[in-house]
Every structure is written in structure tokens, then in C-alpha cells.
């Protein structure tokens, strides 16, 4: 089961769909069940109907609200699957409606599994960011140290330059310690992420392998 692939694709689709509005052509075509279903699959709430009525009203088109809501209800049931729940957990997305009672338990359980994996991935990303910051600081301090030649004729200036150089060297030593610590944290986070992935994958397959 390619959890990683479908989660990423699903999250992108939801993000793009959230920008859609009802066009004049859609209003005039009047396929209200299809529009309602599409909006539910994009995670829009029942109140989305009001927006449709307003948009189509600008084009002097009357919405068949019953047909829209029939499609929306169908879309809600199509949305509330374990697979979609897992995708939402991975992306941190949540539909703007509650799933029907007969689908809610599996949807919510799958969403929690996706959320576990997201949390583990977030920890890896955080450790990677810390590692990058420490490396940038070391590089910056190295450049600043290299710029100090401390060959000024004035004795006090030479002394001040040397003190500054030692101060920067101390900071670089601390940054190197932070770099080593970040490397250890990253390795630990990666191990934990891999363990969570294996557990989540096995649990998902055990619970939902025969479901959409």
C-alpha cells in the first residue's frame, strides 16, 4: 500500500480544490448533484450551498437546492473513507462537516493513524532545520574569524581584535556542539519516524486493507 504517495497527492488536490468557485457555465449547466458531490469531496460544509445560490443568482440562475444536497450527501459518504481519513491526518486537513455515524469511527481512526505519521515526520523536519541552522552558524562564524587578521599597528586594537577572535572561536565551538547534538537528534527522529511508519502501515493494512 503506497501510503506516502496517495497522502501527498490527496493533500495537494484538496488544497487546489479549495480555491474553486461555481462558474457561470456550471450554473447554466445545472448539474446540481454533481456540484454538490464535488463540494463535499473538497471538504466544504453544507453551508456551501448558500455560496452556490449567491454565485448562480448573479447569473439569474435558480439552484435546485434539493438536488445539490442529495449530491452533497453522496459526496460526504464518498469522502468519509479510511483512505481519505488517513490522507487528512497526514496533511493536517479536516473536512468542514462530521462524517455519518456509520462511517465516523473508521474515518477518525484512520485519520489518527495519519496524524501519528505526520507528527513523526514533523519531528524529523524540525531536527533537519536545527541541523541546518547550526551548520549555517558555523560557516558564518568561520568567515568572520577569517576576516580578522589582527595586525593593526595600535596595540590596544590588536588586543581587542584577538579578544573578538577568541569570542568568535568560542561561539563556533558551541555551534559545533549544537551541530553534533542536532545530528544525534535527527538520527533518533528518523529511527522513530521509520518505526512509526512500519507500525502505522501494519495497523492500517490490518484494519482497512479490504476497504476503500
KAURJO-V631352 format. One record per helix or strand of 2 or more residues. SS is the DSSP state (h for helix, s for strand). FROM is the first residue (numbers start at 1). LEN is the number of residues. If there is no record, write none. Layout:
ss:SS from:FROM len:LEN
ss:SS from:FROM len:LEN
This chain:
ss:h from:3 len:15
ss:h from:24 len:6
ss:h from:32 len:10
ss:h from:48 len:10
ss:h from:65 len:15
ss:h from:82 len:10
ss:h from:101 len:46
ss:h from:155 len:54
